[in-house]
Amino acid sequence: MTEIYSKEPYKSIADNMDSGWREYLTSLESSLNQLEKDIEEASQMSDACTSEWCTATEHVIDELSNALFTIHEPSFATDQDTKKLKGLKKKVHELYAKYKTAAA
């Protein structure tokens, strides 16, 4: 965290933002993990990719992609946060590829 955020009253604000930022990243990660599980299950069933399933899955991937790629990384983000965000961006690309294979 930068020096300005280490002094009151900004410290409590920065702590709240930091907590929210990490919770947001964790929620995105959890969502990607659930989506990955759903795609893997669907890829093992020959009739899983109905039009409705494909449309819904593509919509979720789009929403997660938008959230990940339009996010503003705060100045107080740690190197670990940056690595996690990069990993999540990579994972959404991988999930799209898995989805396209399952949908084929």
Biopython code that builds the backbone (N, CA, C, O; Angstrom):
import numpy as np
from Bio.PDB.StructureBuilder import StructureBuilder

atoms = [
    (1, "MET", "N", (0.844, -1.166, 0.000)),
    (1, "MET", "CA", (0.000, 0.000, 0.000)),
    (1, "MET", "C", (0.895, 1.236, 0.000)),
    (1, "MET", "O", (1.930, 1.255, 0.665)),
    (2, "THR", "N", (0.500, 2.259, -0.739)),
    (2, "THR", "CA", (1.322, 3.453, -0.798)),
    (2, "THR", "C", (1.286, 4.182, 0.532)),
    (2, "THR", "O", (0.404, 3.954, 1.359)),
    (3, "GLU", "N", (2.256, 5.061, 0.724)),
    (3, "GLU", "CA", (2.432, 5.756, 2.005)),
    (3, "GLU", "C", (1.210, 6.579, 2.407)),
    (3, "GLU", "O", (0.860, 6.626, 3.586)),
    (4, "ILE", "N", (0.563, 7.223, 1.446)),
    (4, "ILE", "CA", (-0.601, 8.060, 1.771)),
    (4, "ILE", "C", (-1.719, 7.242, 2.408)),
    (4, "ILE", "O", (-2.462, 7.756, 3.244)),
    (5, "TYR", "N", (-1.844, 5.980, 2.023)),
    (5, "TYR", "CA", (-2.899, 5.138, 2.553)),
    (5, "TYR", "C", (-2.576, 4.573, 3.926)),
    (5, "TYR", "O", (-3.427, 3.939, 4.548)),
    (6, "SER", "N", (-1.369, 4.791, 4.402)),
    (6, "SER", "CA", (-1.001, 4.238, 5.702)),
    (6, "SER", "C", (-1.344, 5.184, 6.849)),
    (6, "SER", "O", (-1.137, 4.833, 8.010)),
    (7, "LYS", "N", (-1.857, 6.358, 6.555)),
    (7, "LYS", "CA", (-2.195, 7.337, 7.584)),
    (7, "LYS", "C", (-3.706, 7.456, 7.701)),
    (7, "LYS", "O", (-4.433, 7.330, 6.716)),
    (8, "GLU", "N", (-4.162, 7.700, 8.915)),
    (8, "GLU", "CA", (-5.595, 7.901, 9.142)),
    (8, "GLU", "C", (-6.014, 9.224, 8.535)),
    (8, "GLU", "O", (-5.192, 10.140, 8.540)),
    (9, "PRO", "N", (-7.174, 9.404, 8.031)),
    (9, "PRO", "CA", (-8.296, 8.479, 7.963)),
    (9, "PRO", "C", (-8.230, 7.556, 6.756)),
    (9, "PRO", "O", (-9.099, 6.704, 6.576)),
    (10, "TYR", "N", (-7.195, 7.722, 5.921)),
    (10, "TYR", "CA", (-7.132, 6.957, 4.679)),
    (10, "TYR", "C", (-6.845, 5.482, 4.894)),
    (10, "TYR", "O", (-7.196, 4.660, 4.048)),
    (11, "LYS", "N", (-6.216, 5.128, 6.003)),
    (11, "LYS", "CA", (-5.891, 3.734, 6.262)),
    (11, "LYS", "C", (-7.153, 2.875, 6.317)),
    (11, "LYS", "O", (-7.197, 1.797, 5.723)),
    (12, "SER", "N", (-8.177, 3.347, 7.028)),
    (12, "SER", "CA", (-9.409, 2.556, 7.122)),
    (12, "SER", "C", (-10.110, 2.455, 5.766)),
    (12, "SER", "O", (-10.704, 1.425, 5.449)),
    (13, "ILE", "N", (-10.041, 3.507, 4.980)),
    (13, "ILE", "CA", (-10.625, 3.476, 3.644)),
    (13, "ILE", "C", (-9.871, 2.473, 2.782)),
    (13, "ILE", "O", (-10.476, 1.647, 2.097)),
    (14, "ALA", "N", (-8.551, 2.553, 2.823)),
    (14, "ALA", "CA", (-7.722, 1.646, 2.027)),
    (14, "ALA", "C", (-7.909, 0.198, 2.472)),
    (14, "ALA", "O", (-7.938, -0.707, 1.639)),
    (15, "ASP", "N", (-8.034, -0.022, 3.764)),
    (15, "ASP", "CA", (-8.263, -1.381, 4.271)),
    (15, "ASP", "C", (-9.585, -1.942, 3.750)),
    (15, "ASP", "O", (-9.657, -3.108, 3.362)),
    (16, "ASN", "N", (-10.633, -1.113, 3.741)),
    (16, "ASN", "CA", (-11.934, -1.539, 3.211)),
    (16, "ASN", "C", (-11.847, -1.846, 1.720)),
    (16, "ASN", "O", (-12.389, -2.848, 1.255)),
    (17, "MET", "N", (-11.166, -0.984, 0.977)),
    (17, "MET", "CA", (-11.013, -1.203, -0.450)),
    (17, "MET", "C", (-10.193, -2.462, -0.717)),
    (17, "MET", "O", (-10.524, -3.242, -1.610)),
    (18, "ASP", "N", (-9.144, -2.659, 0.040)),
    (18, "ASP", "CA", (-8.288, -3.827, -0.112)),
    (18, "ASP", "C", (-9.072, -5.107, 0.152)),
    (18, "ASP", "O", (-8.946, -6.085, -0.586)),
    (19, "SER", "N", (-9.869, -5.096, 1.189)),
    (19, "SER", "CA", (-10.689, -6.251, 1.526)),
    (19, "SER", "C", (-11.696, -6.540, 0.410)),
    (19, "SER", "O", (-11.881, -7.693, 0.021)),
    (20, "GLY", "N", (-12.332, -5.512, -0.092)),
    (20, "GLY", "CA", (-13.303, -5.663, -1.178)),
    (20, "GLY", "C", (-12.648, -6.153, -2.460)),
    (20, "GLY", "O", (-13.206, -6.993, -3.165)),
    (21, "TRP", "N", (-11.478, -5.637, -2.758)),
    (21, "TRP", "CA", (-10.733, -6.045, -3.944)),
    (21, "TRP", "C", (-10.407, -7.538, -3.885)),
    (21, "TRP", "O", (-10.614, -8.261, -4.860)),
    (22, "ARG", "N", (-9.904, -7.991, -2.758)),
    (22, "ARG", "CA", (-9.530, -9.407, -2.626)),
    (22, "ARG", "C", (-10.776, -10.304, -2.664)),
    (22, "ARG", "O", (-10.739, -11.396, -3.230)),
    (23, "GLU", "N", (-11.856, -9.849, -2.072)),
    (23, "GLU", "CA", (-13.099, -10.622, -2.105)),
    (23, "GLU", "C", (-13.626, -10.720, -3.541)),
    (23, "GLU", "O", (-14.129, -11.766, -3.952)),
    (24, "TYR", "N", (-13.510, -9.644, -4.287)),
    (24, "TYR", "CA", (-13.939, -9.624, -5.684)),
    (24, "TYR", "C", (-13.126, -10.619, -6.513)),
    (24, "TYR", "O", (-13.691, -11.388, -7.290)),
    (25, "LEU", "N", (-11.802, -10.605, -6.348)),
    (25, "LEU", "CA", (-10.954, -11.553, -7.070)),
    (25, "LEU", "C", (-11.285, -12.994, -6.696)),
    (25, "LEU", "O", (-11.319, -13.872, -7.558)),
    (26, "THR", "N", (-11.526, -13.230, -5.421)),
    (26, "THR", "CA", (-11.874, -14.568, -4.957)),
    (26, "THR", "C", (-13.207, -15.011, -5.552)),
    (26, "THR", "O", (-13.363, -16.173, -5.928)),
    (27, "SER", "N", (-14.156, -14.105, -5.637)),
    (27, "SER", "CA", (-15.460, -14.426, -6.226)),
    (27, "SER", "C", (-15.334, -14.743, -7.713)),
    (27, "SER", "O", (-15.970, -15.675, -8.206)),
    (28, "LEU", "N", (-14.523, -13.975, -8.423)),
    (28, "LEU", "CA", (-14.298, -14.259, -9.838)),
    (28, "LEU", "C", (-13.639, -15.626, -10.012)),
    (28, "LEU", "O", (-14.011, -16.391, -10.902)),
    (29, "GLU", "N", (-12.672, -15.923, -9.169)),
    (29, "GLU", "CA", (-12.000, -17.216, -9.233)),
    (29, "GLU", "C", (-12.979, -18.358, -8.969)),
    (29, "GLU", "O", (-12.957, -19.374, -9.664)),
    (30, "SER", "N", (-13.825, -18.191, -7.980)),
    (30, "SER", "CA", (-14.824, -19.200, -7.652)),
    (30, "SER", "C", (-15.793, -19.413, -8.818)),
    (30, "SER", "O", (-16.160, -20.545, -9.131)),
    (31, "SER", "N", (-16.194, -18.334, -9.445)),
    (31, "SER", "CA", (-17.098, -18.421, -10.595)),
    (31, "SER", "C", (-16.445, -19.162, -11.757)),
    (31, "SER", "O", (-17.083, -19.987, -12.411)),
    (32, "LEU", "N", (-15.178, -18.868, -12.011)),
    (32, "LEU", "CA", (-14.467, -19.563, -13.080)),
    (32, "LEU", "C", (-14.316, -21.049, -12.772)),
    (32, "LEU", "O", (-14.428, -21.888, -13.666)),
    (33, "ASN", "N", (-14.065, -21.366, -11.520)),
    (33, "ASN", "CA", (-13.946, -22.774, -11.128)),
    (33, "ASN", "C", (-15.264, -23.519, -11.337)),
    (33, "ASN", "O", (-15.267, -24.654, -11.815)),
    (34, "GLN", "N", (-16.376, -22.890, -10.982)),
    (34, "GLN", "CA", (-17.690, -23.503, -11.180)),
    (34, "GLN", "C", (-17.987, -23.687, -12.663)),
    (34, "GLN", "O", (-18.486, -24.731, -13.081)),
    (35, "LEU", "N", (-17.676, -22.670, -13.447)),
    (35, "LEU", "CA", (-17.882, -22.753, -14.886)),
    (35, "LEU", "C", (-17.032, -23.867, -15.492)),
    (35, "LEU", "O", (-17.498, -24.610, -16.356)),
    (36, "GLU", "N", (-15.805, -23.978, -15.043)),
    (36, "GLU", "CA", (-14.922, -25.037, -15.534)),
    (36, "GLU", "C", (-15.516, -26.417, -15.244)),
    (36, "GLU", "O", (-15.502, -27.303, -16.099)),
    (37, "LYS", "N", (-16.032, -26.583, -14.041)),
    (37, "LYS", "CA", (-16.658, -27.849, -13.655)),
    (37, "LYS", "C", (-17.856, -28.152, -14.555)),
    (37, "LYS", "O", (-18.016, -29.280, -15.021)),
    (38, "ASP", "N", (-18.686, -27.156, -14.795)),
    (38, "ASP", "CA", (-19.863, -27.332, -15.649)),
    (38, "ASP", "C", (-19.474, -27.699, -17.082)),
    (38, "ASP", "O", (-20.099, -28.564, -17.696)),
    (39, "ILE", "N", (-18.451, -27.048, -17.607)),
    (39, "ILE", "CA", (-18.013, -27.335, -18.972)),
    (39, "ILE", "C", (-17.430, -28.743, -19.056)),
    (39, "ILE", "O", (-17.682, -29.466, -20.020)),
    (40, "GLU", "N", (-16.658, -29.129, -18.055)),
    (40, "GLU", "CA", (-16.086, -30.483, -18.054)),
    (40, "GLU", "C", (-17.179, -31.542, -17.989)),
    (40, "GLU", "O", (-17.099, -32.556, -18.682)),
    (41, "GLU", "N", (-18.194, -31.319, -17.168)),
    (41, "GLU", "CA", (-19.311, -32.262, -17.092)),
    (41, "GLU", "C", (-20.044, -32.334, -18.424)),
    (41, "GLU", "O", (-20.401, -33.418, -18.884)),
    (42, "ALA", "N", (-20.267, -31.189, -19.037)),
    (42, "ALA", "CA", (-20.993, -31.150, -20.303)),
    (42, "ALA", "C", (-20.206, -31.815, -21.420)),
    (42, "ALA", "O", (-20.790, -32.442, -22.305)),
    (43, "SER", "N", (-18.897, -31.685, -21.387)),
    (43, "SER", "CA", (-18.085, -32.265, -22.458)),
    (43, "SER", "C", (-18.116, -33.791, -22.432)),
    (43, "SER", "O", (-17.776, -34.436, -23.423)),
    (44, "GLN", "N", (-18.523, -34.370, -21.296)),
    (44, "GLN", "CA", (-18.588, -35.828, -21.180)),
    (44, "GLN", "C", (-19.958, -36.391, -21.559)),
    (44, "GLN", "O", (-20.150, -37.606, -21.599)),
    (45, "MET", "N", (-20.898, -35.500, -21.833)),
    (45, "MET", "CA", (-22.241, -35.931, -22.246)),
    (45, "MET", "C", (-22.445, -35.512, -23.695)),
    (45, "MET", "O", (-22.260, -34.345, -24.040)),
    (46, "SER", "N", (-22.818, -36.442, -24.523)),
    (46, "SER", "CA", (-22.919, -36.148, -25.949)),
    (46, "SER", "C", (-24.035, -35.157, -26.289)),
    (46, "SER", "O", (-23.918, -34.402, -27.253)),
    (47, "ASP", "N", (-25.095, -35.156, -25.516)),
    (47, "ASP", "CA", (-26.225, -34.269, -25.826)),
    (47, "ASP", "C", (-26.310, -33.064, -24.890)),
    (47, "ASP", "O", (-27.361, -32.432, -24.784)),
    (48, "ALA", "N", (-25.213, -32.748, -24.215)),
    (48, "ALA", "CA", (-25.237, -31.675, -23.214)),
    (48, "ALA", "C", (-25.334, -30.294, -23.837)),
    (48, "ALA", "O", (-25.938, -29.392, -23.259)),
    (49, "CYS", "N", (-24.753, -30.125, -24.993)),
    (49, "CYS", "CA", (-24.700, -28.790, -25.558)),
    (49, "CYS", "C", (-25.962, -28.464, -26.341)),
    (49, "CYS", "O", (-25.960, -28.405, -27.571)),
    (50, "THR", "N", (-27.017, -28.260, -25.608)),
    (50, "THR", "CA", (-28.246, -27.786, -26.229)),
    (50, "THR", "C", (-28.064, -26.318, -26.567)),
    (50, "THR", "O", (-27.133, -25.670, -26.089)),
    (51, "SER", "N", (-28.927, -25.819, -27.367)),
    (51, "SER", "CA", (-28.863, -24.404, -27.732)),
    (51, "SER", "C", (-28.934, -23.520, -26.494)),
    (51, "SER", "O", (-28.212, -22.528, -26.386)),
    (52, "GLU", "N", (-29.807, -23.884, -25.562)),
    (52, "GLU", "CA", (-29.961, -23.104, -24.329)),
    (52, "GLU", "C", (-28.692, -23.138, -23.496)),
    (52, "GLU", "O", (-28.249, -22.108, -22.988)),
    (53, "TRP", "N", (-28.100, -24.337, -23.354)),
    (53, "TRP", "CA", (-26.873, -24.467, -22.561)),
    (53, "TRP", "C", (-25.750, -23.664, -23.189)),
    (53, "TRP", "O", (-25.026, -22.949, -22.496)),
    (54, "CYS", "N", (-25.606, -23.782, -24.505)),
    (54, "CYS", "CA", (-24.548, -23.047, -25.202)),
    (54, "CYS", "C", (-24.718, -21.531, -25.045)),
    (54, "CYS", "O", (-23.759, -20.811, -24.770)),
    (55, "THR", "N", (-25.929, -21.075, -25.222)),
    (55, "THR", "CA", (-26.206, -19.639, -25.095)),
    (55, "THR", "C", (-25.908, -19.148, -23.682)),
    (55, "THR", "O", (-25.270, -18.111, -23.502)),
    (56, "ALA", "N", (-26.362, -19.884, -22.700)),
    (56, "ALA", "CA", (-26.138, -19.498, -21.305)),
    (56, "ALA", "C", (-24.647, -19.520, -20.962)),
    (56, "ALA", "O", (-24.140, -18.603, -20.316)),
    (57, "THR", "N", (-23.956, -20.563, -21.395)),
    (57, "THR", "CA", (-22.530, -20.688, -21.097)),
    (57, "THR", "C", (-21.735, -19.571, -21.754)),
    (57, "THR", "O", (-20.851, -18.976, -21.137)),
    (58, "GLU", "N", (-22.055, -19.295, -23.001)),
    (58, "GLU", "CA", (-21.356, -18.221, -23.704)),
    (58, "GLU", "C", (-21.609, -16.871, -23.022)),
    (58, "GLU", "O", (-20.706, -16.041, -22.923)),
    (59, "HIS", "N", (-22.825, -16.662, -22.559)),
    (59, "HIS", "CA", (-23.153, -15.414, -21.854)),
    (59, "HIS", "C", (-22.326, -15.290, -20.570)),
    (59, "HIS", "O", (-21.791, -14.221, -20.277)),
    (60, "VAL", "N", (-22.222, -16.374, -19.813)),
    (60, "VAL", "CA", (-21.446, -16.342, -18.565)),
    (60, "VAL", "C", (-19.973, -16.084, -18.861)),
    (60, "VAL", "O", (-19.331, -15.294, -18.169)),
    (61, "ILE", "N", (-19.442, -16.736, -19.871)),
    (61, "ILE", "CA", (-18.038, -16.506, -20.241)),
    (61, "ILE", "C", (-17.827, -15.043, -20.631)),
    (61, "ILE", "O", (-16.835, -14.430, -20.237)),
    (62, "ASP", "N", (-18.757, -14.489, -21.401)),
    (62, "ASP", "CA", (-18.660, -13.072, -21.791)),
    (62, "ASP", "C", (-18.666, -12.159, -20.568)),
    (62, "ASP", "O", (-17.861, -11.233, -20.467)),
    (63, "GLU", "N", (-19.578, -12.430, -19.646)),
    (63, "GLU", "CA", (-19.669, -11.596, -18.442)),
    (63, "GLU", "C", (-18.382, -11.663, -17.615)),
    (63, "GLU", "O", (-17.870, -10.639, -17.162)),
    (64, "LEU", "N", (-17.868, -12.881, -17.426)),
    (64, "LEU", "CA", (-16.627, -13.036, -16.658)),
    (64, "LEU", "C", (-15.446, -12.392, -17.382)),
    (64, "LEU", "O", (-14.590, -11.772, -16.752)),
    (65, "SER", "N", (-15.402, -12.539, -18.693)),
    (65, "SER", "CA", (-14.336, -11.902, -19.478)),
    (65, "SER", "C", (-14.392, -10.389, -19.336)),
    (65, "SER", "O", (-13.372, -9.735, -19.119)),
    (66, "ASN", "N", (-15.588, -9.845, -19.460)),
    (66, "ASN", "CA", (-15.739, -8.391, -19.307)),
    (66, "ASN", "C", (-15.298, -7.934, -17.927)),
    (66, "ASN", "O", (-14.621, -6.914, -17.797)),
    (67, "ALA", "N", (-15.675, -8.675, -16.903)),
    (67, "ALA", "CA", (-15.294, -8.306, -15.540)),
    (67, "ALA", "C", (-13.779, -8.346, -15.371)),
    (67, "ALA", "O", (-13.198, -7.458, -14.747)),
    (68, "LEU", "N", (-13.147, -9.362, -15.920)),
    (68, "LEU", "CA", (-11.700, -9.525, -15.754)),
    (68, "LEU", "C", (-10.880, -8.544, -16.581)),
    (68, "LEU", "O", (-9.861, -8.037, -16.114)),
    (69, "PHE", "N", (-11.316, -8.277, -17.797)),
    (69, "PHE", "CA", (-10.501, -7.460, -18.687)),
    (69, "PHE", "C", (-10.804, -5.965, -18.609)),
    (69, "PHE", "O", (-10.060, -5.162, -19.172)),
    (70, "THR", "N", (-11.866, -5.581, -17.931)),
    (70, "THR", "CA", (-12.154, -4.159, -17.765)),
    (70, "THR", "C", (-11.855, -3.686, -16.352)),
    (70, "THR", "O", (-12.073, -2.520, -16.024)),
    (71, "ILE", "N", (-11.366, -4.572, -15.531)),
    (71, "ILE", "CA", (-11.110, -4.245, -14.136)),
    (71, "ILE", "C", (-9.923, -3.282, -14.024)),
    (71, "ILE", "O", (-8.918, -3.429, -14.720)),
    (72, "HIS", "N", (-10.056, -2.325, -13.160)),
    (72, "HIS", "CA", (-8.953, -1.408, -12.858)),
    (72, "HIS", "C", (-8.216, -1.964, -11.654)),
    (72, "HIS", "O", (-8.778, -2.092, -10.566)),
    (73, "GLU", "N", (-6.966, -2.287, -11.861)),
    (73, "GLU", "CA", (-6.172, -2.813, -10.760)),
    (73, "GLU", "C", (-5.749, -1.651, -9.864)),
    (73, "GLU", "O", (-5.078, -0.729, -10.326)),
    (74, "PRO", "N", (-6.134, -1.687, -8.594)),
    (74, "PRO", "CA", (-5.824, -0.562, -7.703)),
    (74, "PRO", "C", (-4.322, -0.445, -7.419)),
    (74, "PRO", "O", (-3.572, -1.414, -7.533)),
    (75, "SER", "N", (-3.912, 0.757, -7.052)),
    (75, "SER", "CA", (-2.491, 1.015, -6.789)),
    (75, "SER", "C", (-1.972, 0.221, -5.596)),
    (75, "SER", "O", (-0.769, -0.012, -5.484)),
    (76, "PHE", "N", (-2.858, -0.190, -4.717)),
    (76, "PHE", "CA", (-2.423, -0.936, -3.535)),
    (76, "PHE", "C", (-2.380, -2.441, -3.771)),
    (76, "PHE", "O", (-2.088, -3.201, -2.848)),
    (77, "ALA", "N", (-2.666, -2.879, -4.992)),
    (77, "ALA", "CA", (-2.646, -4.310, -5.288)),
    (77, "ALA", "C", (-1.225, -4.850, -5.111)),
    (77, "ALA", "O", (-0.248, -4.207, -5.497)),
    (78, "THR", "N", (-1.135, -6.019, -4.531)),
    (78, "THR", "CA", (0.165, -6.648, -4.310)),
    (78, "THR", "C", (0.589, -7.407, -5.564)),
    (78, "THR", "O", (-0.201, -7.590, -6.490)),
    (79, "ASP", "N", (1.836, -7.840, -5.578)),
    (79, "ASP", "CA", (2.317, -8.662, -6.695)),
    (79, "ASP", "C", (1.497, -9.950, -6.787)),
    (79, "ASP", "O", (1.227, -10.450, -7.879)),
    (80, "GLN", "N", (1.110, -10.473, -5.637)),
    (80, "GLN", "CA", (0.289, -11.691, -5.607)),
    (80, "GLN", "C", (-1.074, -11.424, -6.253)),
    (80, "GLN", "O", (-1.585, -12.265, -6.992)),
    (81, "ASP", "N", (-1.658, -10.266, -5.977)),
    (81, "ASP", "CA", (-2.936, -9.894, -6.601)),
    (81, "ASP", "C", (-2.784, -9.801, -8.120)),
    (81, "ASP", "O", (-3.638, -10.281, -8.865)),
    (82, "THR", "N", (-1.698, -9.183, -8.569)),
    (82, "THR", "CA", (-1.443, -9.025, -9.994)),
    (82, "THR", "C", (-1.297, -10.383, -10.670)),
    (82, "THR", "O", (-1.849, -10.606, -11.747)),
    (83, "LYS", "N", (-0.557, -11.288, -10.042)),
    (83, "LYS", "CA", (-0.389, -12.635, -10.589)),
    (83, "LYS", "C", (-1.720, -13.375, -10.640)),
    (83, "LYS", "O", (-2.012, -14.082, -11.605)),
    (84, "LYS", "N", (-2.524, -13.208, -9.593)),
    (84, "LYS", "CA", (-3.822, -13.872, -9.554)),
    (84, "LYS", "C", (-4.712, -13.363, -10.683)),
    (84, "LYS", "O", (-5.367, -14.157, -11.360)),
    (85, "LEU", "N", (-4.743, -12.057, -10.892)),
    (85, "LEU", "CA", (-5.555, -11.474, -11.953)),
    (85, "LEU", "C", (-5.092, -11.971, -13.322)),
    (85, "LEU", "O", (-5.917, -12.315, -14.169)),
    (86, "LYS", "N", (-3.790, -12.010, -13.541)),
    (86, "LYS", "CA", (-3.272, -12.530, -14.810)),
    (86, "LYS", "C", (-3.658, -13.990, -14.995)),
    (86, "LYS", "O", (-4.017, -14.406, -16.096)),
    (87, "GLY", "N", (-3.585, -14.763, -13.929)),
    (87, "GLY", "CA", (-3.974, -16.169, -13.996)),
    (87, "GLY", "C", (-5.441, -16.353, -14.319)),
    (87, "GLY", "O", (-5.809, -17.254, -15.072)),
    (88, "LEU", "N", (-6.284, -15.497, -13.747)),
    (88, "LEU", "CA", (-7.719, -15.575, -14.018)),
    (88, "LEU", "C", (-8.026, -15.206, -15.470)),
    (88, "LEU", "O", (-8.900, -15.805, -16.097)),
    (89, "LYS", "N", (-7.307, -14.223, -15.997)),
    (89, "LYS", "CA", (-7.499, -13.841, -17.400)),
    (89, "LYS", "C", (-7.100, -14.991, -18.316)),
    (89, "LYS", "O", (-7.779, -15.269, -19.304)),
    (90, "LYS", "N", (-6.008, -15.651, -17.989)),
    (90, "LYS", "CA", (-5.568, -16.793, -18.785)),
    (90, "LYS", "C", (-6.596, -17.926, -18.704)),
    (90, "LYS", "O", (-6.903, -18.583, -19.699)),
    (91, "LYS", "N", (-7.120, -18.137, -17.490)),
    (91, "LYS", "CA", (-8.083, -19.218, -17.290)),
    (91, "LYS", "C", (-9.362, -18.995, -18.086)),
    (91, "LYS", "O", (-9.917, -19.953, -18.625)),
    (92, "VAL", "N", (-9.839, -17.770, -18.175)),
    (92, "VAL", "CA", (-11.074, -17.520, -18.926)),
    (92, "VAL", "C", (-10.858, -17.831, -20.410)),
    (92, "VAL", "O", (-11.774, -18.311, -21.077)),
    (93, "HIS", "N", (-9.667, -17.565, -20.929)),
    (93, "HIS", "CA", (-9.360, -17.930, -22.318)),
    (93, "HIS", "C", (-9.363, -19.453, -22.485)),
    (93, "HIS", "O", (-9.900, -19.982, -23.458)),
    (94, "GLU", "N", (-8.759, -20.136, -21.529)),
    (94, "GLU", "CA", (-8.714, -21.600, -21.577)),
    (94, "GLU", "C", (-10.118, -22.194, -21.488)),
    (94, "GLU", "O", (-10.433, -23.164, -22.177)),
    (95, "LEU", "N", (-10.953, -21.610, -20.637)),
    (95, "LEU", "CA", (-12.322, -22.102, -20.504)),
    (95, "LEU", "C", (-13.118, -21.892, -21.786)),
    (95, "LEU", "O", (-13.950, -22.724, -22.148)),
    (96, "TYR", "N", (-12.865, -20.794, -22.466)),
    (96, "TYR", "CA", (-13.563, -20.562, -23.731)),
    (96, "TYR", "C", (-13.183, -21.642, -24.742)),
    (96, "TYR", "O", (-14.036, -22.142, -25.475)),
    (97, "ALA", "N", (-11.915, -21.993, -24.777)),
    (97, "ALA", "CA", (-11.452, -23.046, -25.676)),
    (97, "ALA", "C", (-12.099, -24.384, -25.307)),
    (97, "ALA", "O", (-12.514, -25.131, -26.193)),
    (98, "LYS", "N", (-12.188, -24.692, -24.017)),
    (98, "LYS", "CA", (-12.840, -25.933, -23.570)),
    (98, "LYS", "C", (-14.321, -25.916, -23.941)),
    (98, "LYS", "O", (-14.883, -26.926, -24.367)),
    (99, "TYR", "N", (-14.936, -24.757, -23.771)),
    (99, "TYR", "CA", (-16.356, -24.622, -24.120)),
    (99, "TYR", "C", (-16.568, -24.880, -25.605)),
    (99, "TYR", "O", (-17.492, -25.602, -25.980)),
    (100, "LYS", "N", (-15.720, -24.299, -26.459)),
    (100, "LYS", "CA", (-15.873, -24.482, -27.899)),
    (100, "LYS", "C", (-15.698, -25.948, -28.274)),
    (100, "LYS", "O", (-16.377, -26.443, -29.174)),
    (101, "THR", "N", (-14.803, -26.639, -27.599)),
    (101, "THR", "CA", (-14.615, -28.073, -27.854)),
    (101, "THR", "C", (-15.859, -28.856, -27.421)),
    (101, "THR", "O", (-16.310, -29.752, -28.134)),
    (102, "ALA", "N", (-16.403, -28.520, -26.266)),
    (102, "ALA", "CA", (-17.604, -29.204, -25.776)),
    (102, "ALA", "C", (-18.813, -28.902, -26.645)),
    (102, "ALA", "O", (-19.687, -29.751, -26.818)),
    (103, "ALA", "N", (-18.864, -27.704, -27.187)),
    (103, "ALA", "CA", (-20.006, -27.284, -28.003)),
    (103, "ALA", "C", (-19.955, -27.845, -29.418)),
    (103, "ALA", "O", (-20.957, -27.825, -30.133)),
    (104, "ALA", "N", (-18.806, -28.338, -29.819)),
    (104, "ALA", "CA", (-18.648, -28.831, -31.199)),
    (104, "ALA", "C", (-19.393, -30.136, -31.428)),
    (104, "ALA", "O", (-19.361, -30.679, -32.532)),
]
sb = StructureBuilder()
sb.init_structure("model")
sb.init_model(0)
sb.init_chain("A")
sb.init_seg("    ")
for serial, (resi, resn, name, xyz) in enumerate(atoms, 1):
    if name == "N":
        sb.init_residue(resn, " ", resi, " ")
    sb.init_atom(name, np.array(xyz, "f"), 0.0, 1.0, " ", f" {name:<3s}", serial, name[0])
structure = sb.get_structure()
